[in-house]
Amino acid sequence: MTTPCTAALTESRENRLAGMAGRCHSLAVTMTSGYSVPVSLPDGLALREARPSDLDQIGALLSERGEPDDAIDHRLVVTDPDAGLSACAVVVDGERVVSTATLLDEEVCIGGVRLPAGQVELVATESEYEGRGLVRALMHWAHERSAARGHLVQAMIGIPYFYRLFGYEYAIDIPQVLNVNAVPPGDGTATLRAARPSDIPSMAALQASAQSGFDVTMPHSEACWRWLLDHESSNLWVLEQADTVIATARTTPPGEEMLLAEAAARDEAAARDLLSGVAALASGDDPLRIVHRAGTVTGNAWQEFIDHEPRGNAEQYYIRIPDAAALLDRLRPLLWQRLTAAGIDRTGRDIVISTFGAHYRIPVLANGLGEVVTGGPIQSPGAVKGAGVAPDHLAALLFGPHGIEGLTRIRPDVYSADEELFQVLFPPLTADVLSYYLPY
Ligand SMILES: CC(C)(COP(=O)(O)OP(=O)(O)OC[C@H]1O[C@@H](n2cnc3c(N)ncnc32)[C@H](O)[C@@H]1OP(=O)(O)O)[C@@H](O)C(=O)NCCC(=O)NCCS
């Protein structure tokens, strides 16, 4: 578990790196949207934005160190008008690309508040260049770019533990994958077909409807819909009836060990037809597996056809909060709405949230919450009827399934002196995240 000390250490390493880059640059430094590239690194290496001539090398590096399809995914991103080459950075040794990372634009929605977000993806270093801090430097670039793009959080799926070194914390549960143990009979009036670009509005509308019951959501960006239609590692499907799209899903390529994810349907009959249509695409002895979206139309309609025994380990999305005050400030309308809905009146007082090394004071006014004021360390927030939340649990508190009550039971450095107030402000949350990569 990363401790607050480790978080501080991580920050100071990033700062050191930035300082080092500033001291020894032999390359011209250009400011692009508030962040500086290129950056000189030790041993004559340089970090810079990707160029068209790098694409083949980046693709080869990603395929070698990750999945073969990563090269296609990367090309789709950097050739898309919404992302482009500046979304990707490389570390080069001369002309040789030895490390790379890409930052995608996302949006996390929580209780009606839309938070601009970044997602780091397509990360790899050549084996012989590992352990030299190249991804640490690329993460610094990605976070600077993310800040310049106004992102208030970063969300990602990544290899275990690694990204905690860069300020990410596990916060949002990834839903279970469950086996299908019976297939409903289809009624034969609807047709399952591969999705086309013209289906994007219908698919997005079905997804919005499926996500409407969750507290925290991340939809596919418009660009991501295009990449999903074009890439090869997953397929988008629509179920059509009388020229109307009534259900949609995303699967791994048809065949053995097929996975059905991101299912959404107009009604339960469409959901059952979707399941039988996709099951017909699967082959082999392995059962079709589905990502369970609890409480949605498909989640409800498929109850009797799935084995509810959870499989596999716990999985969670990582969240990074680069600036707690800025995020809390953006969440003020939501926090106010939670207070008023619960009938809690603390007018004239401050809500104090201490992350121990700093604290955030939110004045409760007669008709809303005032601007967040940041202050220094408060070791005992109970003395001011506040809450204490270690910075590495803040993402779980704001976006996760436990709420302050659940976290208080398992984390010694999460607690509150005014339980009534803080349990209302920080309840357990449900979440549904759609990402470019299926996290399974
Ligand atoms: C994982 C990978 C990206 C790391 O790249 P790298 O350039 O060697 O990373 P860095 O040298 O910048 O390492 C930064 C820190 O992470 C540590 N680290 C490196 N790999 C790690 C791992 N797999 N798990 C935990 N820590 C790791 C380093 O020791 C270093 O710590 P320090 O700064 O405290 O000394 C690289 O090994 C790789 O390409 N692996 C295969 C593809 C992959 O897994 N990509 C990530 C997909 S999400």
The ligand as an SDF file (V2000), in Angstrom:
LIG
                    3D

 48 50  0  0  0  0  0  0  0  0999 V2000
    6.3290   -1.6710  -17.2440 C   0  0  0  0  0  0  0  0  0  0  0  0
    7.2210   -0.8400  -18.1710 C   0  0  0  0  0  0  0  0  0  0  0  0
    6.3350    0.0750  -18.9870 C   0  0  0  0  0  0  0  0  0  0  0  0
    8.1760   -0.0110  -17.2810 C   0  0  0  0  0  0  0  0  0  0  0  0
    8.9390    0.8640  -18.1080 O   0  0  0  0  0  0  0  0  0  0  0  0
   10.3370    1.4700  -17.6000 P   0  0  0  0  0  0  0  0  0  0  0  0
   10.7730    2.5150  -18.5700 O   0  0  0  0  0  0  0  0  0  0  0  0
   11.2730    0.3840  -17.3190 O   0  0  0  0  0  0  0  0  0  0  0  0
    9.8970    2.1390  -16.2150 O   0  0  0  0  0  0  0  0  0  0  0  0
   10.7530    3.1390  -15.3420 P   0  0  0  0  0  0  0  0  0  0  0  0
   12.2090    2.8030  -15.4550 O   0  0  0  0  0  0  0  0  0  0  0  0
   10.3590    4.5300  -15.6590 O   0  0  0  0  0  0  0  0  0  0  0  0
   10.2610    2.7530  -13.9110 O   0  0  0  0  0  0  0  0  0  0  0  0
    9.7220    3.6820  -13.0160 C   0  0  0  0  0  0  0  0  0  0  0  0
    9.6770    3.0260  -11.6690 C   0  0  0  0  0  0  0  0  0  0  0  0
    8.8750    1.8420  -11.7280 O   0  0  0  0  0  0  0  0  0  0  0  0
    9.5940    0.7110  -11.2620 C   0  0  0  0  0  0  0  0  0  0  0  0
    9.1250   -0.3980  -12.0770 N   0  0  0  0  0  0  0  0  0  0  0  0
    9.4750   -0.6990  -13.3410 C   0  0  0  0  0  0  0  0  0  0  0  0
    8.7220   -1.7210  -13.8120 N   0  0  0  0  0  0  0  0  0  0  0  0
    7.8760   -2.0540  -12.8080 C   0  0  0  0  0  0  0  0  0  0  0  0
    6.8540   -3.0310  -12.6690 C   0  0  0  0  0  0  0  0  0  0  0  0
    6.5210   -3.8700  -13.6800 N   0  0  0  0  0  0  0  0  0  0  0  0
    6.1870   -3.0860  -11.5060 N   0  0  0  0  0  0  0  0  0  0  0  0
    6.5010   -2.2580  -10.4730 C   0  0  0  0  0  0  0  0  0  0  0  0
    7.4490   -1.3070  -10.5570 N   0  0  0  0  0  0  0  0  0  0  0  0
    8.1430   -1.2190  -11.7000 C   0  0  0  0  0  0  0  0  0  0  0  0
   11.0450    1.0690  -11.4680 C   0  0  0  0  0  0  0  0  0  0  0  0
   11.8720    0.3680  -10.5900 O   0  0  0  0  0  0  0  0  0  0  0  0
   11.0420    2.5450  -11.1960 C   0  0  0  0  0  0  0  0  0  0  0  0
   11.0150    2.7690   -9.7940 O   0  0  0  0  0  0  0  0  0  0  0  0
   11.8620    3.9780   -9.1430 P   0  0  0  0  0  0  0  0  0  0  0  0
   11.5400    5.2120   -9.9360 O   0  0  0  0  0  0  0  0  0  0  0  0
   11.3700    3.9950   -7.7490 O   0  0  0  0  0  0  0  0  0  0  0  0
   13.2890    3.5860   -9.2910 O   0  0  0  0  0  0  0  0  0  0  0  0
    8.0820   -1.7280  -19.1010 C   0  0  0  0  0  0  0  0  0  0  0  0
    8.6990   -2.7100  -18.3080 O   0  0  0  0  0  0  0  0  0  0  0  0
    7.2940   -2.4100  -20.2070 C   0  0  0  0  0  0  0  0  0  0  0  0
    7.2260   -1.8900  -21.3120 O   0  0  0  0  0  0  0  0  0  0  0  0
    6.7120   -3.5920  -19.9220 N   0  0  0  0  0  0  0  0  0  0  0  0
    5.9560   -4.3400  -20.9160 C   0  0  0  0  0  0  0  0  0  0  0  0
    4.6730   -3.6170  -21.3800 C   0  0  0  0  0  0  0  0  0  0  0  0
    3.7640   -3.1590  -20.2310 C   0  0  0  0  0  0  0  0  0  0  0  0
    3.5540   -3.8480  -19.2530 O   0  0  0  0  0  0  0  0  0  0  0  0
    3.1950   -1.9390  -20.3700 N   0  0  0  0  0  0  0  0  0  0  0  0
    2.3170   -1.3310  -19.3830 C   0  0  0  0  0  0  0  0  0  0  0  0
    0.9160   -1.5780  -19.7880 C   0  0  0  0  0  0  0  0  0  0  0  0
   -0.2040   -0.7810  -18.6510 S   0  0  0  0  0  0  0  0  0  0  0  0
  1  2  1  0
  2  3  1  0
  2  4  1  0
  2 36  1  0
  4  5  1  0
  5  6  1  0
  6  7  2  0
  6  8  1  0
  6  9  1  0
  9 10  1  0
 10 11  2  0
 10 12  1  0
 10 13  1  0
 13 14  1  0
 14 15  1  0
 15 16  1  0
 15 30  1  0
 16 17  1  0
 17 18  1  0
 17 28  1  0
 18 19  1  0
 18 27  1  0
 19 20  2  0
 20 21  1  0
 21 22  1  0
 21 27  2  0
 22 23  1  0
 22 24  2  0
 24 25  1  0
 25 26  2  0
 26 27  1  0
 28 29  1  0
 28 30  1  0
 30 31  1  0
 31 32  1  0
 32 33  2  0
 32 34  1  0
 32 35  1  0
 36 37  1  0
 36 38  1  0
 38 39  2  0
 38 40  1  0
 40 41  1  0
 41 42  1  0
 42 43  1  0
 43 44  2  0
 43 45  1  0
 45 46  1  0
 46 47  1  0
 47 48  1  0
M  END
$$$$
